[in-house]
Amino acid sequence: MQPSSDQPTDPGGGTNTLRRYGPIVAIVAVIAVIAAVVLSGGGDDDTDQATTDDTTDGPAQRPDGAISWTQAEDDGLDVEWPETCDQERGTVAIPFFYAPECYANVDDNGGATSPGVTEDSITVVYYSAPENDPVLDFITGPIQNDDTRGQIEDTVQGYVDLFNDYYQTYGRTVDVKVVQATGTSTDEVAARADAQRAIEEHKPFAAFGGPALTSAWADEMAAAKVVCVGCGSTGSEEFREDRKPYLISVGMAGVQSNLHGAEYISKKLAGNPAEFAGDEALKTQERVFGHVYITSSEESERNAENYRDLLSERGVELAERLSYELDPGRLPEQATSIISKLKESGVTSVILQSDPVAPANFTQEATAQEYFPEWVVSGSTLSDTTVFGRVYDQEQWAHAFGPTTLAAATSPALDPGFNLYEWYTGEQPPAAETAPILYPNPSLLFSIIQSAGPNLTPESFRDGLFSGEPTPGAITASSLSWGEHGLWDELDLPNDWSGVDDMTEWWWDPTATGPDEIQRDGTGMRRFVEGGKRYLPGTWTDEMKLFDEDGSILIYDEPPESEQAPDYPSPAG
């Protein structure tokens, strides 16, 4: 497979995350509490099954030598456990409710099993984003932080040290090599050169991190047969399928989000009056839908067409399909045109798939044109957060709602990324604001290494990941799975290379007060319907509880009892 020079660099369709900027804790709130649970159990425990080759689709069996606590209990195996295993729970002894299962020690790890893997070490490269990035600086302008690149790198290393000490790595130490980016999040040429430099200099087994708005880094890694976890933009699910088994992400793919959105709209909204619109005249009209989405490539257009088709299959037709580009100089002009067309077409309900900045322009322009529709936020990036919701026109955003992958909010003080670092080191993370979005990727990487067993290769890495059952349902965390579990059959994808499977429902309360995702008090907050109850594809109902405070939640001061972490003495003393 050769790296492509024309892969999508889409910030709107697919799986982009804008992960570089620490204040945006909410961007991974959906994964922050559960990244390490990925492989907590389940799957086929037949350890006589050899690792499958890289063309195998469907469920994978656990690789040779990867003996989980559950398997040992079920089969009555006499094995030795690491000292860091809680042998009452059968999980890694860290203060994390979703700590993964323990995996047994082995006598022989097989030595050098793959490029980047020796008897003693696993070489991994970490993409360190530039200190300043004009594109992301524009997007994150309202919520800057002061964490430096050096502080971020030190914090990442702290997590790696923690996981090296506590997770099963079969006698090897994960050795992280920092590769500092030479270009911005959209610079494909620089990203490709950075990846080639990382591969040539360090000869890694795996990588994590990557530029948010180009797939060039991920594509080069896959071409060099380097496993890439959370490597920024990786395009569509089909893009990753063509590069199996190398590209893995935690977030939900665009087509999966579309499926949720189409089901949500067809069951809850279509055929009914636009009762949540801001215009009294619209409230009595049967909903007329318009789709507004960000575009930058053919990938964006394919994603939008996929959404249109999924809606049409459910009897929902769009009166307008309008795209825009994330061009700061042209956003006001584009907003004027888009709002005019929506209003002229009689759209009562705007399905919004956007970046977090453009809704400010759209909502301001809608008010200027005296147009007050419903705003159905579906598959947007960060538009469904409190921190960004507060910068939109509140007269408009008071009518915003929709499905989201983000989990019901908990007090920032409870964030596991921050707390795990402090528990392990006795000190706050150097990159305190960025910490919550830094630990999921290394946590996922180590969780898969555990389940891949001692014979570590890209194929056993994939099989270890795919062998896990979907994570248990929760309120303050999403359910994740990879591989084939029957959840996405309608999309006809051979395998699921994305993690998040479920969504919850929210609406904007313009009068609620409290902290946003970066601990700034203010007015206007998301409310989660039914306390943040989550839905897998195919399970949405037509029950309507939007804009009803009864049973809703703003922030959990502490997780539900069933989701609270065990307490362990800090190794820092």
C-alpha positions as CSV (number, residue, x, y, z in Angstrom):
1,M,0.0,0.0,0.0
2,Q,1.4,3.4,-1.0
3,P,0.6,6.6,0.9
4,S,-1.9,8.8,-0.9
5,S,-1.4,12.4,-1.7
6,D,-5.0,13.3,-2.0
7,Q,-6.6,11.9,1.1
8,P,-9.4,13.9,2.8
9,T,-8.4,16.7,5.2
10,D,-12.0,17.1,6.3
11,P,-12.8,18.9,9.6
12,G,-16.5,18.1,9.2
13,G,-17.1,14.6,8.0
14,G,-15.5,11.5,9.5
15,T,-13.6,11.5,12.8
16,N,-11.7,14.7,13.4
17,T,-11.3,15.8,17.0
18,L,-9.2,19.0,17.4
19,R,-7.5,17.2,20.2
20,R,-4.6,19.6,20.6
21,Y,-6.3,22.3,22.6
22,G,-6.6,21.5,26.3
23,P,-9.4,23.8,27.3
24,I,-11.7,21.7,25.2
25,V,-12.0,19.0,27.8
26,A,-15.5,18.2,26.4
27,I,-14.1,17.0,23.1
28,V,-13.2,13.8,24.8
29,A,-15.5,13.8,27.7
30,V,-17.2,11.0,25.9
31,I,-14.1,8.9,26.1
32,A,-12.2,10.3,29.1
33,V,-13.7,7.9,31.7
34,I,-13.6,4.8,29.7
35,A,-10.6,4.6,27.4
36,A,-8.9,2.0,29.5
37,V,-11.9,-0.3,29.8
38,V,-11.8,-1.1,26.1
39,L,-10.7,-4.6,26.7
40,S,-12.0,-5.3,30.1
41,G,-13.2,-8.8,29.2
42,G,-15.4,-10.9,26.9
43,G,-14.6,-12.3,23.5
44,D,-13.5,-15.8,22.8
45,D,-11.1,-17.1,25.4
46,D,-9.8,-20.0,23.4
47,T,-6.0,-19.4,23.6
48,D,-5.3,-22.2,21.2
49,Q,-6.6,-20.1,18.4
50,A,-3.8,-18.6,16.4
51,T,-3.8,-14.9,15.6
52,T,-5.7,-14.2,12.3
53,D,-4.1,-12.5,9.4
54,D,-4.7,-9.0,8.4
55,T,-7.5,-9.8,5.9
56,T,-9.8,-11.4,8.4
57,D,-13.1,-9.6,9.1
58,G,-15.6,-10.1,11.9
59,P,-15.0,-11.1,15.5
60,A,-11.4,-12.0,16.4
61,Q,-10.3,-14.5,19.1
62,R,-7.9,-13.5,21.8
63,P,-4.3,-14.0,20.7
64,D,-2.0,-16.7,22.1
65,G,-0.7,-16.0,25.6
66,A,-3.2,-13.3,26.5
67,I,-4.9,-14.8,29.5
68,S,-7.4,-12.5,31.1
69,W,-8.7,-12.7,34.7
70,T,-12.1,-13.9,33.5
71,Q,-10.6,-16.6,31.3
72,A,-8.4,-17.9,34.2
73,E,-11.4,-18.0,36.5
74,D,-13.6,-19.7,34.0
75,D,-11.1,-22.3,33.0
76,G,-9.5,-22.8,36.4
77,L,-6.1,-21.9,35.1
78,D,-3.1,-21.7,37.6
79,V,-1.3,-18.5,36.5
80,E,0.7,-15.8,38.0
81,W,-0.6,-12.2,38.1
82,P,1.3,-8.9,38.2
83,E,1.7,-7.2,41.6
84,T,-0.4,-4.4,40.2
85,C,-3.4,-6.7,39.9
86,D,-6.3,-6.3,42.4
87,Q,-7.0,-10.0,42.9
88,E,-10.3,-9.3,44.6
89,R,-11.7,-7.4,41.6
90,G,-9.5,-9.0,38.9
91,T,-8.7,-5.5,37.5
92,V,-5.6,-3.3,37.4
93,A,-5.2,-1.6,40.8
94,I,-5.7,2.0,39.8
95,P,-8.4,4.4,41.1
96,F,-10.4,4.2,37.9
97,F,-13.9,2.5,37.9
98,Y,-13.3,1.2,34.4
99,A,-9.8,-0.1,35.0
100,P,-9.1,-3.0,32.6
101,E,-8.9,-6.7,33.5
102,C,-5.7,-8.1,34.7
103,Y,-3.7,-10.3,32.3
104,A,-1.4,-13.1,33.5
105,N,2.4,-13.0,33.4
106,V,4.3,-15.2,30.9
107,D,7.7,-16.9,31.1
108,D,8.8,-16.0,27.6
109,N,7.6,-13.0,25.6
110,G,9.1,-14.2,22.3
111,G,11.7,-11.5,22.0
112,A,11.6,-9.4,18.9
113,T,8.2,-10.2,17.5
114,S,7.7,-7.2,15.2
115,P,9.5,-4.1,14.0
116,G,9.8,-1.7,17.0
117,V,9.4,-4.6,19.5
118,T,12.3,-6.2,21.3
119,E,12.5,-8.5,24.3
120,D,12.7,-5.4,26.5
121,S,10.9,-2.6,24.8
122,I,8.1,-1.4,22.5
123,T,9.0,1.8,20.6
124,V,6.1,4.2,20.2
125,V,6.2,7.7,18.7
126,Y,4.0,10.6,20.0
127,Y,3.0,13.4,17.7
128,S,3.5,16.7,19.6
129,A,1.4,19.5,18.0
130,P,2.9,22.9,17.4
131,E,2.7,25.6,20.1
132,N,0.7,27.9,17.7
133,D,-1.6,26.9,15.0
134,P,-3.6,29.6,13.2
135,V,-6.4,27.3,12.2
136,L,-7.0,25.9,15.6
137,D,-6.3,29.2,17.3
138,F,-9.2,30.6,15.4
139,I,-11.5,27.8,16.4
140,T,-10.5,27.8,20.0
141,G,-10.1,31.6,20.3
142,P,-12.9,31.9,23.0
143,I,-11.2,29.4,25.3
144,Q,-7.4,29.6,25.2
145,N,-5.2,28.1,27.9
146,D,-1.5,28.6,28.8
147,D,-0.3,25.0,28.6
148,T,3.0,24.8,26.7
149,R,4.2,22.1,24.3
150,G,6.8,21.1,26.9
151,Q,4.2,20.8,29.6
152,I,2.0,18.7,27.4
153,E,4.9,16.4,26.5
154,D,5.8,16.0,30.2
155,T,2.2,15.2,31.1
156,V,2.0,12.5,28.3
157,Q,5.2,11.0,29.6
158,G,3.7,10.9,33.1
159,Y,0.8,8.8,31.9
160,V,3.1,6.5,30.0
161,D,5.1,6.0,33.1
162,L,1.9,5.2,35.1
163,F,0.7,2.6,32.5
164,N,4.2,1.1,32.2
165,D,4.1,0.5,35.9
166,Y,0.6,-0.9,36.2
167,Y,-0.5,-2.5,32.9
168,Q,0.6,-5.9,31.6
169,T,3.3,-5.4,28.9
170,Y,4.8,-8.9,29.1
171,G,8.2,-7.8,30.3
172,R,8.6,-4.9,27.9
173,T,8.6,-1.2,28.5
174,V,6.9,1.2,26.2
175,D,9.5,3.7,25.1
176,V,7.9,6.9,23.8
177,K,9.8,9.0,21.3
178,V,8.4,12.6,20.9
179,V,8.2,13.9,17.4
180,Q,7.5,17.6,17.3
181,A,5.4,18.7,14.4
182,T,6.8,21.1,11.9
183,G,3.5,22.2,10.4
184,T,0.0,23.2,11.3
185,S,-3.1,21.0,11.7
186,T,-3.9,21.4,8.0
187,D,-0.4,21.1,6.5
188,E,-0.4,17.8,4.7
189,V,3.1,18.1,3.3
190,A,4.6,18.8,6.8
191,A,2.5,16.0,8.4
192,R,3.7,13.5,5.8
193,A,7.3,14.6,6.2
194,D,7.0,14.4,10.0
195,A,5.7,10.9,9.8
196,Q,8.4,9.8,7.4
197,R,11.0,11.3,9.8
198,A,9.5,9.5,12.8
199,I,9.5,6.2,11.0
200,E,13.0,6.5,9.7
201,E,14.6,7.8,12.9
202,H,12.7,5.6,15.5
203,K,11.4,2.6,13.6
204,P,8.3,2.4,15.8
205,F,5.8,-0.3,16.4
206,A,3.1,2.2,17.1
207,A,2.2,5.9,17.2
208,F,-0.4,8.0,18.9
209,G,-1.5,11.5,18.3
210,G,-1.5,13.3,15.0
211,P,-2.6,16.5,13.2
212,A,-6.3,17.1,13.6
213,L,-7.2,18.2,10.1
214,T,-5.2,16.1,7.7
215,S,-4.9,12.3,7.4
216,A,-1.4,12.5,5.9
217,W,0.4,11.4,9.2
218,A,-2.0,8.5,9.7
219,D,-1.7,7.4,6.1
220,E,2.1,7.3,6.2
221,M,2.0,5.3,9.4
222,A,-0.3,2.8,7.9
223,A,1.8,2.6,4.7
224,A,4.8,1.8,6.9
225,K,2.8,-0.8,8.8
226,V,2.9,1.2,12.0
227,V,-0.1,0.9,14.3
228,C,-1.6,4.3,14.8
229,V,-4.0,5.0,17.8
230,G,-6.0,8.2,17.8
231,C,-3.9,9.7,15.0
232,G,-5.9,12.8,14.3
233,S,-7.9,12.9,11.1
234,T,-8.2,9.4,9.5
235,G,-11.0,10.1,7.0
236,S,-13.9,7.7,6.6
237,E,-14.5,4.3,8.0
238,E,-13.8,2.9,4.5
239,F,-10.4,4.8,4.6
240,R,-9.4,2.9,7.7
241,E,-10.7,-0.4,6.4
242,D,-8.4,0.0,3.4
243,R,-5.5,0.5,5.9
244,K,-6.3,-2.3,8.3
245,P,-5.1,-3.2,10.8
246,Y,-3.2,0.0,11.5
247,L,-5.6,2.9,12.1
248,I,-7.7,2.8,15.3
249,S,-9.6,5.6,16.9
250,V,-11.8,6.1,20.0
251,G,-14.3,8.6,18.6
252,M,-17.4,7.8,16.5
253,A,-17.1,7.8,12.7
254,G,-19.2,10.2,10.7
255,V,-21.4,7.6,9.1
256,Q,-22.2,6.1,12.5
257,S,-23.1,9.5,13.8
258,N,-25.3,10.0,10.8
259,L,-27.1,6.7,11.5
260,H,-27.9,7.9,15.1
261,G,-29.0,11.3,13.8
262,A,-31.3,9.8,11.2
263,E,-32.9,7.4,13.7
264,Y,-33.3,10.2,16.2
265,I,-34.9,12.6,13.8
266,S,-37.2,10.1,12.2
267,K,-38.5,8.8,15.5
268,K,-38.7,11.9,17.6
269,L,-39.2,14.8,15.3
270,A,-40.4,14.0,11.8
271,G,-44.1,14.5,11.1
272,N,-44.7,16.5,14.2
273,P,-45.0,20.3,14.7
274,A,-41.8,22.3,15.4
275,E,-42.8,22.9,19.0
276,F,-39.3,23.9,20.1
277,A,-38.9,26.7,17.5
278,G,-38.5,30.3,18.8
279,D,-41.1,31.7,16.3
280,E,-44.7,31.1,17.5
281,A,-45.8,30.8,13.8
282,L,-43.3,27.9,13.3
283,K,-44.3,26.0,16.5
284,T,-47.6,24.9,14.9
285,Q,-46.2,23.9,11.5
286,E,-45.1,20.4,10.7
287,R,-41.3,20.2,10.7
288,V,-39.5,21.1,7.5
289,F,-35.8,20.1,7.7
290,G,-32.8,21.8,6.3
291,H,-29.2,20.4,6.6
292,V,-26.3,22.8,7.1
293,Y,-22.8,21.2,7.2
294,I,-19.2,22.1,7.0
295,T,-17.3,21.0,3.9
296,S,-13.7,21.0,2.7
297,S,-13.4,18.0,0.5
298,E,-15.1,15.2,-1.4
299,E,-15.2,13.3,1.9
300,S,-17.4,16.0,3.4
301,E,-19.9,15.8,0.5
302,R,-20.0,12.0,0.7
303,N,-20.8,12.3,4.5
304,A,-23.6,14.7,3.7
305,E,-25.0,12.5,1.0
306,N,-24.9,9.6,3.4
307,Y,-26.9,11.5,5.9
308,R,-29.4,12.6,3.3
309,D,-29.9,8.9,2.2
310,L,-30.3,7.6,5.7
311,L,-33.0,10.2,6.4
312,S,-34.7,9.5,3.1
313,E,-34.8,5.8,3.8
314,R,-36.8,6.7,6.9
315,G,-39.2,9.0,5.1
316,V,-37.5,12.3,6.0
317,E,-36.8,14.6,3.1
318,L,-34.6,17.7,3.2
319,A,-35.9,21.1,1.9
320,E,-32.4,22.4,1.8
321,R,-28.8,21.0,1.9
322,L,-26.4,23.9,2.4
323,S,-22.6,23.7,2.9
324,Y,-20.1,26.2,4.2
325,E,-16.3,26.4,4.5
326,L,-14.4,27.3,7.6
327,D,-13.0,30.5,6.2
328,P,-12.9,33.3,8.9
329,G,-13.1,36.0,6.3
330,R,-16.2,34.6,4.6
331,L,-18.2,33.2,7.5
332,P,-20.4,36.3,7.9
333,E,-21.1,36.3,4.2
334,Q,-21.8,32.6,4.1
335,A,-24.1,32.9,7.1
336,T,-26.2,35.6,5.5
337,S,-26.7,33.4,2.4
338,I,-27.5,30.2,4.3
339,I,-30.0,31.8,6.7
340,S,-31.7,33.6,3.9
341,K,-32.2,30.3,2.0
342,L,-33.4,28.4,5.0
343,K,-35.9,31.1,5.8
344,E,-37.1,31.3,2.2
345,S,-37.6,27.5,2.0
346,G,-39.7,27.5,5.1
347,V,-37.3,25.4,7.1
348,T,-38.5,25.0,10.7
349,S,-35.7,22.8,11.9
350,V,-32.0,23.2,11.0
351,I,-30.0,20.0,11.2
352,L,-26.5,21.4,12.1
353,Q,-23.3,19.5,11.5
354,S,-20.7,22.2,12.1
355,D,-17.4,23.3,13.7
356,P,-17.7,25.1,17.0
357,V,-17.2,28.6,15.6
358,A,-19.7,29.0,12.8
359,P,-22.9,28.6,14.9
360,A,-22.0,32.0,16.4
361,N,-22.3,33.5,12.9
362,F,-25.4,31.5,12.0
363,T,-27.3,32.3,15.2
364,Q,-26.4,36.1,15.0
365,E,-27.5,36.2,11.4
366,A,-30.7,34.3,12.1
367,T,-31.7,36.9,14.8
368,A,-30.8,39.7,12.4
369,Q,-33.2,38.2,9.8
370,E,-35.9,37.6,12.5
371,Y,-35.7,33.8,11.8
372,F,-36.1,31.6,14.9
373,P,-36.1,27.9,14.0
374,E,-35.2,24.8,16.0
375,W,-31.5,24.0,15.9
376,V,-31.0,20.2,15.8
377,V,-27.3,19.7,16.6
378,S,-26.4,16.3,15.1
379,G,-22.8,15.3,14.6
380,S,-21.2,18.7,15.2
381,T,-17.8,19.1,16.8
382,L,-18.1,20.9,20.2
383,S,-21.3,22.8,19.3
384,D,-22.9,20.6,21.9
385,T,-20.7,21.9,24.7
386,T,-21.5,24.5,27.4
387,V,-18.2,26.4,26.8
388,F,-19.0,27.1,23.1
389,G,-22.8,27.3,23.6
390,R,-22.3,30.4,25.7
391,V,-20.8,32.3,22.8
392,Y,-23.8,31.8,20.5
393,D,-26.8,34.0,20.2
394,Q,-28.8,32.9,23.3
395,E,-32.1,33.9,21.8
396,Q,-31.5,31.3,19.2
397,W,-29.6,28.7,21.2
398,A,-32.5,28.5,23.7
399,H,-34.0,26.3,20.9
400,A,-31.0,24.0,20.4
401,F,-31.0,20.3,21.2
402,G,-30.0,17.0,19.7
403,P,-28.1,13.7,20.1
404,T,-24.5,13.8,21.2
405,T,-21.6,11.3,21.8
406,L,-20.5,13.4,24.8
407,A,-21.4,11.9,28.1
408,A,-23.4,13.5,30.9
409,A,-21.1,16.0,32.6
410,T,-19.4,15.4,36.0
411,S,-17.6,17.9,38.2
412,P,-14.3,18.9,36.6
413,A,-12.6,17.9,39.9
414,L,-13.7,14.3,39.2
415,D,-11.9,14.1,35.9
416,P,-10.0,10.8,35.8
417,G,-7.2,12.1,33.6
418,F,-6.3,14.8,36.1
419,N,-6.9,12.6,39.2
420,L,-4.9,9.6,37.9
421,Y,-1.9,11.7,37.3
422,E,-2.1,13.3,40.7
423,W,-2.7,9.9,42.3
424,Y,0.4,8.5,40.6
425,T,2.9,11.3,41.0
426,G,1.6,13.3,44.0
427,E,1.5,16.4,41.8
428,Q,-0.8,18.1,39.4
429,P,-0.2,17.5,35.7
430,P,2.2,20.0,34.2
431,A,-0.4,20.6,31.5
432,A,-3.3,20.8,34.0
433,E,-6.0,22.1,31.6
434,T,-4.9,19.7,28.8
435,A,-4.5,16.6,30.9
436,P,-8.1,15.3,30.5
437,I,-7.6,15.0,26.8
438,L,-4.1,13.6,26.8
439,Y,-4.5,10.3,28.6
440,P,-7.1,8.4,26.6
441,N,-4.9,7.5,23.7
442,P,-2.0,6.1,25.7
443,S,-4.5,4.4,28.0
444,L,-6.1,2.7,25.0
445,L,-2.7,1.8,23.6
446,F,-1.6,0.0,26.8
447,S,-5.0,-1.7,27.1
448,I,-4.6,-3.2,23.7
449,I,-1.0,-4.3,24.4
450,Q,-2.3,-6.2,27.4
451,S,-4.9,-8.1,25.3
452,A,-2.6,-8.6,22.3
453,G,-0.5,-11.0,24.4
454,P,3.3,-11.6,24.3
455,N,3.6,-12.2,20.6
456,L,3.0,-8.5,19.8
457,T,2.4,-7.7,16.1
458,P,0.0,-5.4,14.3
459,E,-2.3,-8.4,13.7
460,S,-2.3,-9.6,17.4
461,F,-2.8,-5.9,18.4
462,R,-5.9,-5.9,16.1
463,D,-7.2,-9.2,17.4
464,G,-6.7,-8.2,21.0
465,L,-8.8,-5.1,20.3
466,F,-11.5,-6.9,18.4
467,S,-11.7,-9.8,20.9
468,G,-13.2,-7.5,23.6
469,E,-17.0,-7.2,24.2
470,P,-18.6,-3.8,24.1
471,T,-18.0,-2.0,27.3
472,P,-20.9,-1.8,29.8
473,G,-23.5,0.9,29.5
474,A,-23.1,3.9,31.8
475,I,-24.3,7.4,32.3
476,T,-21.0,9.4,32.7
477,A,-19.3,7.4,30.0
478,S,-20.0,5.9,26.6
479,S,-20.0,2.3,25.4
480,L,-17.1,1.4,23.1
481,S,-16.4,-1.6,20.9
482,W,-14.3,-2.4,17.9
483,G,-14.6,-5.1,15.3
484,E,-17.9,-6.9,14.5
485,H,-20.6,-6.9,17.2
486,G,-23.7,-6.4,15.0
487,L,-24.2,-2.8,16.1
488,W,-23.6,-1.3,12.7
489,D,-25.0,-3.9,10.3
490,E,-27.1,-1.3,8.5
491,L,-24.0,0.5,7.4
492,D,-22.5,-2.6,5.8
493,L,-19.0,-2.0,7.1
494,P,-16.7,-5.1,7.3
495,N,-15.3,-3.9,10.7
496,D,-15.7,-1.1,13.1
497,W,-12.4,0.7,13.6
498,S,-14.0,3.5,15.8
499,G,-14.8,3.1,19.4
500,V,-17.8,5.0,20.6
501,D,-21.2,3.3,19.9
502,D,-23.9,5.2,21.8
503,M,-25.3,8.7,22.3
504,T,-27.4,10.7,24.7
505,E,-29.8,13.6,24.3
506,W,-29.4,17.2,25.4
507,W,-31.0,20.6,25.2
508,W,-29.8,24.1,25.9
509,D,-31.0,25.9,29.1
510,P,-30.2,29.6,28.7
511,T,-31.0,30.4,32.4
512,A,-29.0,27.6,34.1
513,T,-25.8,28.7,35.9
514,G,-22.7,26.8,36.8
515,P,-19.2,25.8,35.5
516,D,-18.4,25.0,31.9
517,E,-15.9,22.3,30.8
518,I,-13.0,24.6,31.7
519,Q,-14.4,25.4,35.1
520,R,-15.6,28.9,34.3
521,D,-18.8,29.9,35.9
522,G,-21.5,31.5,33.8
523,T,-25.0,31.4,32.5
524,G,-26.4,29.0,29.9
525,M,-25.7,25.2,30.1
526,R,-26.5,21.9,28.5
527,R,-29.1,19.8,30.1
528,F,-29.0,16.1,29.6
529,V,-32.3,14.3,29.1
530,E,-33.2,11.5,31.5
531,G,-30.0,12.1,33.5
532,G,-27.9,11.4,30.4
533,K,-29.4,8.0,29.5
534,R,-27.5,6.6,26.5
535,Y,-28.8,4.9,23.4
536,L,-27.2,2.4,21.0
537,P,-28.1,2.4,17.3
538,G,-31.6,1.0,16.9
539,T,-32.7,1.7,20.4
540,W,-33.9,5.4,20.2
541,T,-37.6,5.8,21.1
542,D,-40.2,8.4,20.2
543,E,-40.6,9.5,23.8
544,M,-40.2,13.3,24.1
545,K,-38.7,14.8,27.2
546,L,-36.9,17.8,25.7
547,F,-37.1,21.1,27.5
548,D,-38.4,19.3,30.6
549,E,-36.3,19.9,33.7
550,D,-37.8,16.9,35.4
551,G,-35.3,14.1,35.3
552,S,-32.7,16.2,33.5
553,I,-29.2,16.8,34.7
554,L,-26.7,19.6,34.3
555,I,-23.6,18.2,36.1
556,Y,-23.2,15.2,38.4
557,D,-21.3,16.3,41.6
558,E,-20.2,12.7,41.7
559,P,-20.8,9.8,39.4
560,P,-23.7,7.4,40.1
561,E,-22.7,4.9,42.8
562,S,-22.4,2.1,40.2
563,E,-19.8,4.2,38.3
564,Q,-17.5,5.2,41.2
565,A,-13.9,4.1,41.2
566,P,-12.2,2.0,43.9
567,D,-9.7,3.7,46.2
568,Y,-6.0,2.6,46.3
569,P,-3.1,4.1,48.2
570,S,-1.1,6.5,46.0
571,P,2.4,5.2,45.0
572,A,3.6,8.7,45.6
573,G,3.0,8.3,49.3
